[in-house]
Amino acid sequence: MKPIQRALGSAAVTEYLYALSACLLSIFAIYPLLSPGLPLTSDGALHLFRIVQLDELIHQGILYPRWAPDLWLGFGYPLFNFYSPLIYYVSEGFHLLGADFVASLKMTLISGLIATSLAMYLFAREIWGPKAALLAAALYTYTPHFLNELYWRGDYAQMLAFPLLPAILWAFYKVITRGQRRYLLIASLLYASLILTHNVTAMLFSPFLGLYLIVLLRGLKMPHRIWLVVLAFGIALGISAFFWLPALYDRRYVQLHELLTGYFDFHNHFLTLPELAQPSSSIDLRCANPPVTFNIGTMPLILSLLALLAGFTRSKFDRVQRLHHLLFAFFLGIAIFLTLPASSKIWEGLPLLALAQFPWRLLAISGLAASFLAASLIARLNDDRPWSRTFWATSIALLLTLTSSFVILYPPQPFVSYSQLSRNSLSEFELKSGAFGTSSAGEFLPRWVKSRPTSSPIVSQYHFDQVSSKVDRGALPQYVAVQTIEQRPTLEKIKVDAADNFGILFDIFYFPGWQAYVDDHPVPIKAYEPYGFITFDVPKGEHLVTLQFEDTPMRRLADLVSLLTIPATILLLLFIKPEEWRQGRESLKKSVSRGTPSSPISRTASLPIAILGLAIILLFLLKIIYVDDTLWFKKESGQGKVEGVAHPLHLNFGDQILLLGYDLDKETVAPGENLLLTMYWENTRPLDREYSAFMHILKEPGHTKIAQADNMHPGFVPTSRWPSGKYIRDVHKIAIPPHTTPGEYFIEVGLYDLATLQRLYVRDEGGGQGPNIVPLQAIKVTTER
């Protein structure tokens, strides 16, 4: 044992062992991602195809595109002008190193998982010490909301914002307490990265960050460091100005109002306290899209509540620790409150907040606060001996945290496979999924597009990889001859010869930045109604016509701000005298009279942490070798069945899809209330068409319906992507009209072809054609409460 102790008998080695253990914590979440393909998620494929589009543009020499020319069936879409692009550039970096598109995205996600554990460890270590920081890292990494984004929802950009939140707090804490150049630059780059990774998370997190910094500056009695904080924010905003300035300014040109209505209306996505407190449930391996539980998590919730109760007792916390304990308890309360219906007035009153769409996005901040707060329980033990109660309490808490998360670490298999991805795949994906522009609501569609096209003459050109020009030749007069001179993603150059004046039409959506030239002279562009295509007048004769996408004055200004920020920052940092960086160090020592929590780790702590790291590896091996083959943390329905369904059925729609049963949340409902119907579908063979599901409520069969709910993609999964041998959970939420007369009403459901609107007929027991509408059961509408 002594040779091992000598080998580990270094404080630096101990520091690395703690950091390595923090990184090891993420292996449980990483392992399921190693299966071939991508998890079957709501949004994951959108991010994959955006990487494909970016790669195509980079190879065309467009290093930072604002216009995605191959999206929306080749009509173009200003995606990168509005959607934070960093995740796609990181993935593209892996792709340029040789990984395929799927592997490059998965490598980005794996990097994000490791970074999440490490970032939370670094921040919590500054305040609570290394053992407590390990617990904080585990709790944060295995926050249900974080894993839901990875394996079920697929908003990978939002998921990659998770590691940036504690990293930003750590960097700004260092700026205030150390005042060194490196931390100022790190804080600036991290905050800029958050804006460039997920701007909605940046918007939600910034008020919490601002309050944290104000309280920290006052609590540590270091107001003179505020200029460093302001400078860090200024640098971050300057670096990222090329993105956020045009995104804010140009939002007037797109249909962002689509994010404020229907499914995306934030009023539909508030949570309740029972939902937040519920534990994550086991996943049915036969379900292709298991229900997503929007909760805080069992261990973070229990431990953070215990930490709050312990706050009423005496402790040996120093001033910094007491400050953080109170502040993060407040953050947890505010973040939870903002997910509840009681906060609706705030969502309605604050500008831009409604664009966040989902109040449960605040679970990222509540998870951060709960994990950080829970770690204070370990810090309260305040025992740095190697085999102390602190070590054993940390070990037990880590074991419980990791094992309690196993129930959400079994994503549906097999993953979705993608092969031979190229720009030719984009239109095919859009047509199959209905996700035109790789966005959910078409929110970045130019406002001149009044009627959304769902077919395109360009698609066939993509199929044969022969996109020569986007001139609408079918709209040309007979007396006009056109010859393509040059065609690139954001450039169309043609030669025309016309016997008379005419209007030329391009199958490209108009958006500010497109500029037309006739013989190098600019001409005004008009938007052709109702599709918003680019059109302009060309005089008779022979002319060179050019259409190209250029930067607007605002975009040029934003680019200039970002370019000038870098040399300005270097000059500013060189100008600052070293004495100014060291100013206030003595006042910090006086403020934290009992010593900083980040004091050096004892040399004698190396062996215990090494053994703890080994225990994490052994637990991981135990899980993949033995536990994964059991049903301890999962379940599996029998073939053609749904375990626990309240109303089992076996209805065959068109020899293609089975309705296995349904659940109804209540059978008595009041006018104005919502009714939830969950149907369970399973395909009998691979499907090459997209089918939609509907639910009607009517007074009597055959009568006019009083309410209707349609899911374009049942379970938010296009039917063409339904895996064999799995069932789809399809939830319909329908509101009973406020003035509905009390009485008995009936529910009927069915399926229809999304392209032709033709309903599928049910096969009867003899194989004959039955009805195309299936009555389920009666419900009672009553005014009694």
N, C-alpha and C positions, 0 to 999 in steps of 0.2 A: 504493500500500500504506500510506503514512503516514496518509492520512485515515482509513482503516479502523482503523489502530492507535490513532489518537487517539480515535476513537469508542468503541473497546473498552478504552481505557487507564484503566480504573477498576476498583479492587478489588471494588467492589460489583457492577459489571456482570459481572465475572468470576465472582463467587459465583452470580449468577443464571444465567449461562450453564452452569455446572456442574450446577446444580439442574435447569435445563431439559433438559440432555442426559440426566440421569438419568430424567426423565419420558419423554423420547423413546424410551428403550430399550424401553418397553412396547408400542410400536405394532405390533411383529411379532405379539405375542400377542393384541392387540386386534382386528386386521384380520379374522381368520376369524369373529369374533363378530358382525360387521356384516351377515352373511347373514340373510335373513328367518327368523323363528322361533327356536327354542331347539335347542341340540345334543341329539342323541338320547343321553341319559345314564340311569344307573340311578336317580338321585334328583332330577334337575333339576326334573321336573314337580311333585314333592311340594312344593318351595319355592314354585313358581308358584301352586299352588292354596291354599297357606297365606296368600299375599298376598291372594288373592281373598277368603278368609274374613275376614281382618283388615279389609279395606276395607269389607266389608258391616257389620261390627260397629262400626267407627268412624262410619259413616254413620248407625247406629242410636243414636249417642251414647255408646257404650261405648269409652272411649279406651284403657283397658288391660284387655283381656279375659283371664280365666283359663280360661274355658270356651268351646269352639268348638261352637256348637249345631248347625251344619249338617254336621259331619263324622260319620263312621261312619253313613252313610245317614240322617242326621237325628236319630240317637239322642244325639248330642253326644259330646264327647271333650275331656279337660282338657289339650289340647296346649300352650297358651300358659302353662300353669302350670309346665311342665317344660322346654320347649324354648326356648333362648335366642332372644329375639325381635328383636334389633336389626336384623338384615338385613331383616326384613319391614317395620319402620318406615321404614328408609331407602328401600326400594323404594316403599312407600306414599307417601312424600314426593314422589318423582318422579311417581307416579301422580296425586296431587292437583294437581300442576303441569300436568297435561294429557297425560302419556304413558300409553299403554295398558299393561296388566299385563306383557306380554312385554317391551316397551321399557323399562319402569321397572326390571324385574329386570336387564336387560342393562346399563342405565346404572349400576346399583349395581355390577355386576361390572366394568365398565370403570373406574369410580372406584377399585375395589379393586386393579386391575392397576396403575394409575398410582401409587396410594398405596404399593404394595409396592416399586416401584423407588425412589421418593423416600424412604421410611422407611429402607430399607437404606442408601441413600446417606448420609443424615444421620447414622446411627449409625456407619458405617464411617469417615466423614470425621473424626469426633471422634478416632479412634484412628490411622488410617493415612494420612490426608490425602485430598484430593479425587480424584486420579487413581486411586488404589487403591480408593476408595469407588465410583467408576463401575463398576469390574470387579465388586466385591461386589454391587452392585445388579443387574447383568446376570446374574450367576451365580444369584442368589437368585430373581429373577423368572422365569428359565427353568429352575428346578428341575423335573425331570420330574413329581414328585409334585404340585406346584402346578398345572401345566398339565393333568395327569390329572384333577384335581378339576374344572377348568373345562370340559373338552371330553369327558370320558369317564365319570367317576363322578358328577359333578353334586352333590357335597356342598358347596353354595355357601357355607353358613355356615362350614364348616371352611376353605374357601378364603379367605374374608374375614378370617379370623384371622391369615393370613400377614403382612399389613402391620403388624398390631398388635404382633407379637413384636419386631422390631427397633425399632419406635417406642417401646415400653415400655423397652427397654434404653437407648435414647438419652435418654429423659426422666429415668430414674432416675440415669443417669450424670451428667446435668446437675444433678440434685438434690444429689448428693454433692459434685461439684466446684465448683458455683456457689452452691448454697444459696439460690436465689431463689424468691420466691412463685410466679411464673408456672410454673416447672418443677415445683414441688410440685403445683400444680393440674393441670398437663398430665399428669404421671405418674399422678395419681389417676384422672383421667377416662379415660386410655388403658387402665389396668388394669381399671377398671369396664367399659369397652367390650368388653374381651376376654371377661369373664365373661358379658356380655349378648349376645355374638356367637356364641361356641361354648364352652360350659362344659367340655366334655371337653378341648379344647386348653388352656384355662386351668388345668385340673387337672394336665395333663402338663407344662406349661411352668413352673408356679409353683416346683417344687423347683429347677429350673435357675436361675430368676430369684433365688430366695432365696440360693443358693450364690454367684451372681455378686455380689450386693450385699454379702454377708459378706466375701468375698475383697477386693472393691474398698475397703470401709471400712478393713479391716486393711492392705491393701497401700499405700493412700495415707496411712495413719496419720491417719485422720480419724474416729475412733470417735464423736466428739461429734455427728456428723451422723446417727447412727443414729436419733435421735428424729424427724428429718425423714422418714426412710424409713418408720418405723413409722406416723407420722402419715399419710403418703401411702397406705399400705395400709389404714389405718383408714377414711380418707375413701372410698376405692374400695369397700371392703366395705359401708360405710354407704350409699353411693349406690345400689349394686346389690342391697341387702338385700331390696327388694321382690320380687326374682326368686329369688335363691338360697336364702333362708331357707325360703319355702314349698316350693320344689322339693326341698330336703333333707328337710324334715319330712313332706311329703305323699307321699314315695316309698313309704311303707308301705301306701298305699292303692291302688297300681297294680301291674301285673304286670311289673315290671322283670326278674324272673327269666327272661323270654323272651329277654333279651339275653345270657344266660349259657349257653345250650344250642344245639345244632344248628349251623347255619351261623354264628351269631353268637358261638359259643364262641371265645375268643381263642386257644385251643390250635390252631385250624385256620388261623391267619393269621400264624404266624411266618415269617420270611424266612430265607434262607441267605446266606452271604457271596458266593457266585457270583451270586446274584440281585441283591444290592446293587451289585455291581461291573459287571454287564453293561451294555452300551450300549443306548440306546433304538433300536428297530428301525423300519424304514420301514413305513408303514401301507398296507394294501391298500384302495384307494378303493372296491372293491366290497363290503367288509365293513362292515356297519352298526354293529357293536360290536367294534372291534379289541381285541386283548388289551392289558390295562393292565400295563405293566412297572413293578414297584416297585423302583426303583433310585435311587441317589444322583445319577447323571448323570456323563457322561464328563468334562467339563471341571471341575466342582467336585471330583470324585474325584481326578483327576490333579494339579490345582493344589494341593489341600489336602495330598495326600501329599508333593508337592515342598516345600510350606511346612513340613511336619513334619520332613522331612529337613534342610531349611535351618536348622531350629531348633538343630541340633547345631553349627552354625558360628557364628563371631563375627559380630555385627551392630552397627549403630549405633542399635539400638532404645533408647528411653528406658524408664524404669521402668514407665510406664503400658502401653506397647506390649508389653514382655516379659510383663507380668502377663496381658494379654488373649491373647497368643499361647498361653501355657501353659493358661489357663483354657478357651479355646475348643477346643483340642486335646483336653482332657479331656472337654468336653461332646460332641464328635464321637464319641469312643470310647464314652461311656456311652449316647448315643442309639442308636448302632449295636448295642451289646450288648443293649439292651432290645427290639430287633426280632428277636433270635435265639432259638431254642428253649432255649438255655442259661439264659435269664433267666426261664424259666417259674415257678420257685419265687418270684421276686419278684412276678410277676403274681398268683400264687395267694395270697401272703401279705399284700399291702398292701390295706387296705380300699378299696373303690370302684374300684380300678384295673381289675378285670375288666370293669367297665361301659364301659371305653373300647373294648372288643370287638376292635379291630384293632391289633396291635402296630406295624404299618406307619404308624400315625398319627405315630409318632416321626420319620418321614422329614421332617416339617416342621422339627423341631429339628436333625436331622442336616444338612439342607439349609442352614439358617441358619448353623450352626457351620462347615460346609465352605466356604460362600461367604465368610464373614467371614475364615476362616483363610487361604483362597487369596489374598485381597487383600493379605496381608502380604508376598507375594512382590514386589509392585510397591513397597510401602513400603520394602523392603530396598534398593532401588536408590538411594533417598535423593538424588535429583537433581531440583531444582526449576526448572532452566533450561527455557525454553519448548519447545525442540525437542530435548529431552534423550532419553537412552535410556529414561527412565521413560515419556515420552509415547509413544514407539514401541512399547515393551513393552505398555503399556495398550491401544493401538490394535489390535495383533495379537491380544492376549488377548480383547478385545471381539469382534473379527471371528470368531475361532474359537468363542467362546461362542454368539454369535447363530446362526451357520451350522450348528453342531452341533445346535441345537435345532429346525431346520427339519423334521426327521423327525417331530416330534410336533405340528406346527402345521397339519396337514391333517385336521381332523375330518370324519367322514362327512357327505356332502351328499346330498339337501337336509336342512336342519334340520326339526324337527317344528313345524308351524304350529298355532296356537291362535287361535280367533276367538270373539267374543261371549262372553267369560268372565263368569260371574256365579255367585252362590251356587247357581243351578240346575244349574251344570256340575259341582258337587262330587260329587254322588252318581253321576252318569254316569261320571266319572273313576274313582271308587272301584270301581264294578262292573266296569269294563273292565280295570282294572289289578290289582285285588285288593289294592291298598294302602289298606285301610280306615283312616280316621283320618289319612291321609297319613303313615303310619309303616310301617316295614318289618316289624316283628314284633308290632304292637299292644301295645307295651310300656307305653303309658300308659292302657291299658284298665283301668277300675276293677276291683278284685279281686273284687267281688261278681258280675262277669260270668263265669259258669262255662261257658256255651255261647255262642260268638260268632255273632251273627246275620249272615247274608250277604244278607238281603232285608229290605225294610221297607215298611210301608203308607204311609209318609210320602213315599217317592220319587215317587209319582204326583202328590202335591200340589206337590212342587218342580217337576215337569215343567210344570205349568200355573201355577206361581207363585201357588199358592193355599193356602199353609200357614196355616190359620186356628187350629188348635190341635193339640197332640200328645196329647190325651186318647185313649186306646184305646177308641173307641166300641163296638167289637166285644166288649169284655169287660164292658160295662155291663149290669146287669140290665134287664129290660124295663120295670120300674116307675120308672126314673130318667130324668128329662129334663135335658138339658144345653144351656146357652146360653153361647157365648163372649162374654165382655165385653171382654177385651184379650189380645193375644198379641204378645209381643216376643221377641227371641232368648233372653233369660234370665228371662222372666216369662210365666206362664200365669195368667190370671184368668177364672174361669168361674162361672156361676150354675147351681146344681143344685137340683132338686126331686125328692125321693125319698120313696116310701111306707114305706121301711124302711131300717135301717142297711145300709151297703154299703161295699165296698172299691173305691176308684177307682184306676185304673191309667193311668200316663202312659208313652208311648213315649220315655222319656228315661232314660239310664243314671244310676243313683244315684252320687253322689260328694259327699264332705263339702263343704258350702256350700249345697246345695239345702235349702230350708226350706219347709215346708207350713203354711198357715194356713186355718182354718175360721172365718169371721166374725172375722177379725183375731186369732184365738187360735192360737198355734202348736200343731201336733199332730206326733207322732212319725212318721217315715218308715221304711218297710221296703223292702228290696230284693227284688223279685219274682224267684224262682228259676225257671229257671237263667240267665235273661238279665240279671238285675241291674237291671230297670226299677223306676222309682219307684212305690210304692203306699202308700196310707195309708187309714185308716178315716174315713168321713163319716157322721154321724148322719142319721136320717130328718128330713124336713122340707125347708124352703127355706133354702139357705145360699149365701154367697159363698165360694168356694174359691180360694185363691191359692197358687201354687207359684213361688218365685223363687230365683235363685242369689245368695247373699250371701257376704261375706267371713267366714272363720272367725277366731277370735281370733288364731291365728298369722299369718294373712295381714294382719290389721289391724295387728298389732305390726310386721310387716315393712314395711308401707307407712309407718307412723309413723316407724320408724328412718330410712328413706330421706328422708322429708320433713324430719325434724329435722336430718339431716346437713348439708344445704345451709346454713341459717342458722348452725349451729354452726361450720361450717368458716369462714364469712365472719368471724364474731366472733373465732375463734381466730387467724386470719391478721392481723386488725387489732390484736389484742392483742400479737402478737410485735413486739419492738422491732427497728428496722432494724439495730442493731449486732449482734443475734443472727444475722441472715441473713448478715452479712459475716464473722462469726467463722470463723476457720480459713483465710481466703484466703491469708494469708502462709505458713501451714504447707503449703498445697498447692503454692505456688511453690517452696518448699524441697524438697518431696517430688519434684517433677518438675523437676529442676535444669536439664535441657537444653531446657526449653520445651515447651509443650503441642502435640500434633499438630494442634490446631485453630487454630493461629496464622493470621493473615490471609494470604489468597492474594496472590501477587505480581501486580502490575498487568501485567507482561509476559506473563502466562499466558493472556490473553484470546483472542488470535488463534488459538493452537493448539486451544483447546477449542471455539471457534466452528467451526473447520474440522472438528473431530471430530464435532460435532453435525450438520454438513452431510453428512458421510460416512455417518452413521447413516441420514439421510433418503434419500440416494442408494442405499444398500444396500437399504432398504425398497422403493424404487421399482423397483430391479432385480429384487427377488424377485417383486413382484406383476405386473410387466410381462412378465418373461421366465421366471424360474425356476419359477413356479407352473404354467406350461404344459408343463413337462418332467416326466420321471419320475426326476429326480436323487435326490429325497428321499422318494419314494413309489413304489408299484407299483399295478398294476390287473389283476386276474384277468379272463379272458375271460368272456363271458356264459354262465351255467350251469356255471361251473367255479370251482375254488378252487386258486390257484397254490400248488404245493408240498405239497398234501395227500398223505399216504402211501397212503391207500386210497380212490381216487375211486369214486363211485357215481352212479347217476341213478335213484333210486327215487321214484315218484309216490304220495304219500299223499292219497287222496280227491280227486284233481284240484285240490288246493289247495296242497300243500307238497311240495317236492322235498328229498330227502336227497342232497346232492352228494358226500358222502364223510365219512371220519372219520380221526382220528389216535389212536393208543394209545401211552401213554408207555413201556410195556414189555409184553412177552408172557409173561414169567416173573415170578411174584410169590410172596412168602412169606406165610403166615398172619399176620394182624395189620397187614400193610402196606396202603397205599392204591394204588388204580389210577385213573389219569386217562384218561377217554375224552372226546375233543372231536369233536362232530358239527357238520356245516355244513348249515344249513337255508336254503331260499329259498322264498318264497311265489310261486305262479303268478298270483295275483290278490289284490286287497285283501281282507283277512279281517275279518269282523265278529264272530267268536267267539274265545274264548281257548282255546288248546290247550296242553297240557303234554306234556313229553317224559319218557320213562322209560328206564332201563337196568337189565337183570336179569343176574345171573350164576347159572347153574345147572349141575348135573352133566351132564344130557343134555336135549336139547329135549323139552319137555312135562313134565319133572320139576319138583319143588319147587325154587324159587329159594333160594340160600344168601345172597344179598345183593341189595339194590335201591337205586337212587338216582333220585329224581324231581326234575325242575326244573319248578316250577309255571309259570314263564315262561321258556321256553328262551332262554338267553343273557341272562337278567334283563330281557328286553324283551317286554312283552305282545304276543301275535301280532297283535292289532288295531292295533298301532302299527308293525308291520314295514313298512319302505318298499319300494316296488316296485323291482326291478332290483338289490337288494342281498341279500347272504346274511348269516345270523346264525351267529355262533360260539357254540356251546353246550357248556360244559364240565361234565362229570359226574365227581365225585370219590366213589369208593366204597371202603369198607374191607372187606378180606377177613377174615371172622371168624377169631379167633385159633386156634380148634380145627378149622379146615378140614382135611379129609383130603387129603394130597398126591395129585395126579393132574391129569387134563385136565378143564377146565370150559369152558362156552360163554357167549358174550355175546349177548343179544338186546335189541333196542330197538324203540321205537314212539312213537306220539302218541295222546293221548286228549283228548276234550272236557272242559274243566275243569268245566263246569256239569253235564253228564249222565254223565260218566265213560265214555262210549262211545269205543272205540278207532277210529281211522281205518284203513281197509283200503288196502293197496297195490294199485295198478292194474298188471295184467300187460301184456305187450307188445301184446296184442290189445285192451286197454281193459277187460278183464274184471276181476272182483273177486278179488284175491289174499289173502294172509294179513294179519292185523292185528298180527303180531309179526314182526320181521325179524331172523334170526340173522346176526351179523357174522362172528365168528371164534372159534377156540379159544384159550384161554390155559392156561398150565401153573402149577399151584400146587405149590411145592416148599419143603422145609425147608432146602435147601442155600443157603448164602450166597455 
